[in-house]
Amino acid sequence: MIFIISLWSGEYLLNIGEKVNILSPSYINSIDVDNSGNVFISFLSSYTSPYLEVYFAKLKKNGSIEYFRNVSRAGSIYSQWAGFSSIIFSDSCIFLIWDDRRISYHDMNFQNEIFLRRYYQNISGGVWGGVENVTENDGNWSINPSCIIRNNKIYVVWKDTKNGLSEVFFRYLQNGIWSNIMTISESNVYAGSASIGFFGNNVFIAYEEAINGKIVIRCMDVNNMRKWIISDTLNNAFSPSSGFTYGKFGIVWNEIKNGRIRLIYREYDGEWKPPIIIRESPNLSEPSLDISDFKSFVWVENGDIFYIDDNLSEPLKMNVNSYYCSNPLLKKDLNGNIFVFWNGYISGSPDKKIFYRIFDNGKEENYGYQTLFVRDRIEITGNFRSYAILSIDGRKIKEERLNGESVVFDFREIPCGLYFLLMEDNKEIIRRKIVHIR
């Protein structure tokens, strides 16, 4: 019998306390993390207004909500119909960027613009700046912004139809001054669904573009003005999502071939690596990824949310009670914790809600975090009552009790990959990450 210790939390439903109750309907948009166990999310809801508005929440690693705020409402000005939002965490402040039709712009026929608002969480218990117009009334249907901070600049990319067709635009903010708005797409038919990231100091943008009768995934190195087509030009591709860490940039997207949908991943580390098929199914959509430490992916398949990473041989189904799920988002922090959010329905309610699960690697603040690299054997000295080796999905692989001053685990018959060392006594449980290499 294999004893399961669950490192994944249960399925949480986003709930902002008894007075606010469950937000309905709600749509998750973006997540980011710090390295203290905090999660920052932006989402849409219409629970206090007939219109969709943008909200911000700060969650602790245990799933509890610490702070909650309507971001798009500033005084008497509020959203006519807010859209996709993107969030960036930095040491000085948190940036929220979203598309919106603002009530105050009646004379502009409610065209969509891109807006920005800053949250200084370390000043006087938290101070919000005013709402800034990123597109400066230049847009027609500016939607789906993606943003990043790099080289002391805030880069924003979005889609707009101001020239009569769907195109991709971007600009950056440096020292309080916005650059000119630049068009990066070239197609005279269609471009859209942009996602932004970085490789080293260079900013990369992945987006859809119509070329020779097919929708392909293009990528642009903004600093060097280089472009690549990275998907198969014989197939239609869509929904690019980027991941990045120091030393590599990755993109995942959907691609249709012979009536089936593939989940394709490709990586750049100075040159483009061959594409990897992560999954193939008649019904795949909305991929998201995080490639820090190791590669992790989430996606929708037949209305369910699935997660897989480099250390799993089979995907894990994330949703438990929710169904007809969509829009999964994934983020990891530097301490090895994994956060997965998505939208779905629950029995007894007609509205979409936000659900999430958290993978807790067991880091304790007073012990710090340590990664152990193992080839054949590992000897552990300590005074804990029991020691165990766990797989990343919580299966107990080996277990030893302290007999003397140390315990020894033999890894020669264990496949290479990521594991956890669980050290337990009557007072505390400590986990350490183990990377088994040859």
C-alpha positions in Angstrom: 0.0 0.0 0.0 1.3 3.5 -0.9 0.5 6.1 1.7 -0.3 9.5 0.1 0.8 12.8 1.8 -0.9 15.6 -0.2 1.5 18.5 -0.9 -1.3 20.1 -3.0 -3.9 22.0 -1.1 -7.6 21.2 -1.6 -9.6 23.2 -4.1 -10.2 26.7 -2.7 -13.1 29.0 -3.8 -12.2 32.7 -3.8 -14.3 34.2 -1.0 -13.8 37.7 0.4 -15.3 37.2 3.8 -18.9 37.0 5.1 -19.9 40.6 4.3 -18.8 40.5 0.7 -19.6 36.7 0.3 -18.6 34.9 -2.9 -18.0 37.2 -5.9 -20.3 36.4 -8.8 -19.5 36.3 -11.6 -15.7 36.5 -11.4 -13.0 35.9 -14.0 -9.3 35.4 -13.0 -6.9 37.5 -15.2 -3.4 37.5 -13.8 -1.3 36.4 -10.9 2.2 37.2 -9.5 4.1 36.3 -6.4 6.7 37.6 -4.0 9.2 35.4 -2.1 7.4 35.7 1.3 4.5 33.4 0.5 2.2 36.1 -0.9 0.2 35.8 -4.0 -1.2 38.8 -5.9 -4.2 38.4 -8.3 -6.2 40.6 -10.5 -9.7 39.6 -11.7 -13.0 40.9 -13.1 -16.3 40.9 -11.2 -19.6 42.8 -11.4 -20.8 42.1 -7.9 -21.0 45.8 -6.9 -21.9 47.2 -10.3 -23.9 46.4 -13.4 -20.6 46.5 -15.2 -17.4 44.4 -15.0 -14.8 46.0 -12.9 -11.1 45.1 -12.1 -10.3 43.9 -8.6 -7.0 43.2 -6.8 -6.4 40.7 -4.0 -3.4 39.7 -1.9 -3.5 36.1 -0.6 -1.2 34.2 1.8 0.4 30.9 1.0 -2.2 29.1 3.1 -5.0 30.4 0.8 -6.4 33.1 3.1 -7.1 36.5 1.7 -5.3 39.4 3.3 -6.3 42.4 1.2 -9.0 43.2 -1.4 -9.7 46.3 -3.5 -11.7 47.5 -6.5 -8.9 48.9 -8.7 -10.8 50.3 -11.7 -13.1 52.5 -9.6 -11.4 55.8 -8.7 -13.7 58.3 -7.1 -16.7 58.9 -9.3 -15.0 57.4 -12.3 -15.5 53.7 -12.9 -15.6 51.0 -15.5 -18.2 50.8 -18.3 -16.9 47.4 -19.3 -13.4 46.4 -18.0 -11.5 43.7 -19.8 -8.3 41.7 -19.4 -5.9 42.8 -16.7 -2.2 42.1 -16.1 -0.3 42.4 -12.8 3.4 43.0 -12.1 5.0 42.8 -8.7 8.1 44.8 -8.0 10.0 45.8 -4.8 8.7 49.4 -4.9 5.1 48.9 -6.0 2.6 46.7 -7.8 1.4 47.6 -11.2 -2.1 46.8 -12.5 -2.7 47.3 -16.3 -6.0 46.6 -17.9 -8.3 47.5 -20.8 -11.5 49.4 -20.1 -14.2 51.7 -21.3 -14.4 54.5 -18.7 -17.7 56.1 -17.8 -16.0 59.6 -17.9 -15.2 59.2 -21.7 -18.8 59.6 -23.1 -17.5 61.9 -25.8 -15.2 59.2 -27.1 -17.9 56.6 -27.9 -16.6 54.3 -25.2 -13.6 53.1 -27.2 -11.4 50.7 -25.3 -8.1 52.1 -23.9 -5.3 50.6 -21.8 -5.1 51.9 -18.2 -2.5 51.6 -15.4 -2.7 52.0 -11.7 0.1 51.6 -9.0 -0.2 50.2 -5.5 2.5 51.2 -3.0 2.0 48.5 -0.4 4.8 49.7 1.9 3.7 53.3 2.3 1.2 54.1 5.1 -0.3 50.6 5.0 -0.8 50.7 1.3 -1.5 53.7 -1.1 -3.1 53.6 -4.5 -2.1 56.0 -7.2 -4.5 57.5 -9.8 -5.7 55.8 -13.0 -3.3 56.5 -15.9 -4.3 56.2 -19.6 -1.5 54.2 -21.3 -2.8 54.5 -24.8 -3.6 58.2 -24.3 -7.0 58.1 -26.2 -5.2 56.9 -29.3 -6.9 53.5 -29.4 -10.1 52.2 -30.9 -10.4 48.8 -29.4 -7.3 48.4 -27.3 -7.6 45.1 -25.4 -5.7 42.2 -23.8 -2.6 44.0 -22.4 0.5 42.0 -21.3 3.3 43.7 -19.4 6.7 43.2 -17.8 9.3 45.2 -15.9 12.8 45.0 -17.4 15.8 47.4 -17.4 13.9 49.9 -15.2 11.2 50.1 -17.9 7.6 49.0 -17.9 6.8 47.3 -21.2 3.2 47.0 -22.3 1.9 45.1 -25.4 -1.7 45.0 -26.6 -4.0 44.4 -29.5 -6.0 47.2 -31.3 -8.1 47.8 -34.4 -7.6 51.5 -34.7 -6.3 51.2 -38.3 -9.2 49.1 -39.4 -7.6 45.6 -38.7 -6.4 43.8 -35.7 -2.7 44.7 -35.0 -0.2 44.3 -32.1 1.2 47.5 -30.5 3.6 48.2 -27.7 5.3 51.0 -25.8 7.4 51.4 -22.6 7.5 53.7 -19.6 10.9 55.0 -18.4 11.5 57.7 -15.8 7.9 58.7 -16.0 7.9 59.2 -19.7 6.1 57.0 -22.2 7.8 56.0 -25.5 6.0 56.4 -28.8 3.5 53.7 -29.6 5.0 51.2 -32.0 3.3 48.6 -34.3 5.2 45.3 -34.2 2.9 43.2 -36.3 3.1 43.2 -40.2 0.1 41.3 -41.4 -2.6 43.2 -43.3 -5.1 40.6 -42.3 -4.8 39.8 -38.6 -2.5 39.9 -35.5 -3.3 39.5 -31.8 -3.1 37.5 -28.5 0.3 38.9 -27.5 2.4 37.7 -24.5 5.5 39.4 -23.2 8.7 38.1 -21.4 12.4 38.4 -21.5 15.7 36.7 -22.3 18.6 38.2 -20.4 18.1 41.9 -20.7 16.2 41.6 -24.0 12.4 41.8 -24.1 10.6 39.2 -26.2 7.0 39.4 -27.4 5.1 36.4 -28.8 1.9 36.9 -30.8 -0.5 35.5 -33.4 -0.2 36.7 -37.0 -1.9 35.7 -40.2 0.7 34.7 -42.9 -0.1 33.0 -46.2 -3.5 31.9 -45.1 -2.5 30.5 -41.7 -2.3 31.9 -38.2 1.2 31.4 -36.9 3.1 32.2 -33.7 5.7 34.9 -34.2 8.3 36.1 -31.7 10.1 39.5 -31.6 13.2 40.5 -29.8 12.3 44.1 -29.1 15.8 45.3 -28.3 17.4 43.9 -31.5 14.2 44.2 -33.7 14.6 40.6 -34.7 11.6 38.4 -35.6 11.0 34.6 -35.9 8.1 32.4 -36.9 8.3 29.7 -34.3 5.3 27.5 -35.1 4.7 25.2 -38.0 3.6 27.3 -41.0 1.5 24.4 -42.4 -0.8 24.5 -39.3 -2.9 27.1 -37.6 -1.6 28.1 -34.2 -3.1 30.2 -31.4 -3.0 31.3 -27.7 0.7 31.9 -27.1 1.7 32.1 -23.4 5.3 33.0 -22.4 7.5 32.0 -19.5 10.9 33.3 -18.6 13.8 33.0 -16.2 17.4 34.0 -16.3 19.0 32.2 -19.2 16.0 31.1 -21.1 12.6 32.2 -22.6 9.8 29.8 -23.4 6.5 29.9 -25.2 3.6 27.4 -25.2 0.8 27.5 -27.7 -2.0 25.4 -29.3 -1.6 24.1 -32.8 -4.1 22.3 -34.9 -2.9 19.3 -37.0 -5.2 16.7 -38.7 -8.2 17.7 -36.6 -6.4 17.4 -33.3 -5.0 20.1 -31.0 -1.5 20.0 -29.8 0.1 21.7 -26.9 3.5 22.9 -28.2 6.5 24.3 -26.2 9.5 25.9 -27.6 12.5 27.4 -25.8 15.1 30.1 -26.6 18.5 30.2 -24.8 20.4 32.1 -27.4 19.0 30.0 -30.2 15.6 28.3 -30.7 15.3 24.7 -29.6 13.2 22.2 -31.5 9.5 22.3 -30.6 8.2 19.8 -28.0 4.7 18.3 -28.0 3.5 18.4 -24.4 0.0 17.0 -25.1 -2.3 16.1 -28.0 -6.1 15.8 -27.8 -9.2 16.7 -29.7 -10.0 19.4 -27.1 -7.1 21.4 -25.7 -7.0 25.2 -25.0 -5.7 28.1 -22.9 -2.2 26.9 -22.0 -0.1 28.7 -19.3 3.4 28.0 -18.1 6.1 28.8 -15.7 9.7 27.8 -16.5 11.5 29.0 -13.3 13.5 26.1 -11.7 11.7 23.5 -13.9 9.1 23.7 -16.6 5.4 23.6 -15.5 2.3 23.8 -17.7 -1.5 24.0 -17.1 -4.3 23.9 -19.7 -8.0 23.1 -20.3 -9.0 19.7 -21.6 -12.6 18.7 -22.0 -13.7 21.3 -19.4 -11.1 20.2 -16.8 -7.8 21.8 -15.6 -4.6 19.8 -15.9 -1.1 20.4 -14.6 2.2 18.7 -15.5 5.8 19.5 -15.0 9.3 18.0 -15.7 9.0 15.7 -12.7 5.6 14.1 -13.5 4.9 11.3 -16.0 1.2 12.0 -16.2 -0.9 15.2 -15.8 -2.7 16.0 -12.6 -6.3 17.0 -12.7 -6.6 20.2 -10.6 -10.4 20.8 -10.4 -12.3 18.7 -7.8 -15.8 20.1 -7.4 -15.7 22.8 -10.1 -16.7 22.0 -13.7 -16.8 23.6 -17.2 -13.5 25.2 -16.2 -11.5 27.7 -18.2 -8.6 30.3 -18.1 -6.0 28.4 -16.0 -3.0 30.5 -14.7 0.2 29.2 -13.2 2.9 30.8 -11.1 5.8 29.6 -9.0 7.8 31.5 -6.4 11.5 31.1 -5.6 10.8 28.9 -2.6 9.3 26.2 -4.8 5.6 26.9 -4.1 3.2 26.5 -7.0 -0.1 28.4 -7.5 -2.8 27.4 -10.0 -5.9 29.5 -10.5 -8.8 29.0 -12.9 -12.5 29.8 -13.5 -15.3 27.3 -13.2 -18.8 26.6 -12.1 -20.0 24.9 -8.9 -23.2 23.1 -8.2 -26.0 25.5 -7.1 -24.8 28.6 -8.8 -25.3 29.9 -12.4 -22.2 32.2 -12.2 -18.5 31.6 -13.0 -16.3 31.7 -10.0 -12.5 31.6 -9.2 -10.9 28.5 -7.8 -7.3 27.8 -6.9 -4.9 25.2 -5.5 -1.5 25.7 -3.9 1.5 23.3 -3.9 3.3 23.9 -0.6 6.9 22.7 -0.5 6.9 23.0 3.2 9.5 25.8 3.5 9.7 27.2 7.1 10.8 30.8 7.5 13.2 30.0 10.4 14.9 27.2 8.5 15.5 28.8 5.2 15.4 26.9 1.9 17.9 24.3 0.7 18.1 22.2 -2.4 19.9 18.9 -2.1 21.6 17.2 -5.1 21.9 13.4 -4.9 23.5 10.9 -7.1 23.5 7.4 -5.4 23.0 7.9 -1.7 22.3 10.7 0.8 23.1 10.7 4.5 21.0 13.0 6.7 22.1 13.9 10.3 19.5 15.3 12.6 17.1 14.6 15.5 13.8 14.2 13.8 11.6 11.3 14.6 11.1 10.1 11.0 12.4 10.8 7.5 10.7 10.1 4.2 11.3 10.7 0.5 8.2 11.9 -1.4 7.5 12.3 -5.1 6.4 15.8 -6.2 2.7 14.6 -6.2 3.0 13.4 -2.6 3.7 9.7 -2.9 5.9 8.2 -0.2 8.8 6.5 -2.0 11.0 5.6 1.0 10.8 6.0 4.8 13.3 5.7 7.6 13.3 6.2 11.4 16.3 7.7 13.2 18.5 4.9 14.6 21.6 6.6 15.9 22.8 10.0 14.6 21.8 9.7 10.9 19.7 8.0 8.3 20.8 6.9 4.8 18.6 6.8 1.7 19.7 4.8 -1.4 18.6 6.5 -4.7 20.2 4.0 -7.1 16.8 2.4 -7.9 14.9 5.7 -7.9 14.4 7.4 -11.3 16.1 10.8 -11.7 14.0 13.8 -11.0 12.6 16.1 -8.3 11.7 14.8 -4.9 11.1 16.0 -1.4 12.8 15.0 1.9 10.2 15.1 4.7 11.6 15.4 8.2 9.0 15.0 11.0 8.7 15.0 14.8 6.0 15.7 17.3 6.4 19.5 16.9 7.2 20.3 13.3 7.4 19.1 9.7 10.3 20.3 7.5 10.6 19.6 3.8 13.7 20.0 1.6 13.8 19.7 -2.2 16.0 16.9 -3.6 17.2 16.8 -7.2 18.3 13.3 -8.1 20.9 13.4 -10.9 23.3 10.8 -12.5 
